[in-house]
Amino acid sequence: MEVVNTLGRRKTAVARAYAQKGSGNIVINGRDYKSYFTTTTLQYKIGQAFAVTKTVGEVDVNVNVKGGGVTGQAEAVRLAIARALVEMDANHKPALKAEGLMTRNPKMVERKKPGQKKARKRFQFSKR
């Protein structure tokens, strides 16, 4: 059985996914994905790539994810799973691309600049 190794990123979260043919088990950092991501919105994001390609229950995925917050981690896992499905079967790419699941979201936190309070907020200006 061939194991496919892919990477997904979002903000500062990095997810490494190891996918292979199986019974549909999704394990994230050694835990079931439903116990790792407790909200239904995040669980939906994890299963979105399987729903689009109609491969629910056909692929086992083991994911190591670190960094970022829960939403960033969920979206990083989603990208890693989508890339793994494309690597397993290239026919899935058009459907995943149409849903926007093959695109890495480039939005990151803007850095704080010197002489300012935050990235864009300035210290209070006093005229006199």
GICOR-V119667 format. One record per residue. SS is DSSP state (H for helix, E for strand, - for the rest). OMEGA is omega as a letter, one per 20 degrees, with the letter a starting at -180 (* if undefined). Layout:
SS/OMEGA ; SS/OMEGA
//
This chain:
-/a ; -/r ; -/r ; E/a ; E/r ; E/a ; E/r ; E/a ; E/r ; E/a ; -/r ; -/r ; E/r ; E/a ; E/r ; E/a ; E/r ; E/a ; E/r ; E/r ; E/a ; -/a ; -/r ; -/r ; -/r ; E/a ; E/r ; E/a ; -/r ; -/r ; E/r ; E/a ; H/r ; H/r ; H/r ; H/r ; -/a ; -/a ; -/a ; H/r ; H/a ; H/r ; H/r ; H/r ; H/a ; H/a ; H/a ; H/a ; H/r ; H/a ; H/a ; H/a ; H/a ; -/r ; -/a ; -/r ; -/a ; -/a ; E/r ; E/a ; E/r ; E/a ; E/r ; E/a ; E/r ; E/r ; -/r ; -/r ; -/a ; H/a ; H/r ; H/r ; H/a ; H/a ; H/r ; H/r ; H/r ; H/r ; H/r ; H/r ; H/r ; H/r ; H/r ; H/r ; H/r ; H/r ; H/r ; H/a ; -/a ; H/r ; H/r ; H/a ; H/a ; H/a ; H/r ; H/r ; H/r ; H/r ; -/a ; -/a ; -/a ; -/a ; -/r ; -/a ; -/a ; -/a ; -/r ; -/r ; -/r ; -/a ; -/r ; -/a ; -/r ; -/a ; -/r ; -/a ; -/r ; -/a ; -/a ; -/a ; -/a ; -/r ; -/a ; -/a ; -/r ; -/a ; -/a ; -/*
//
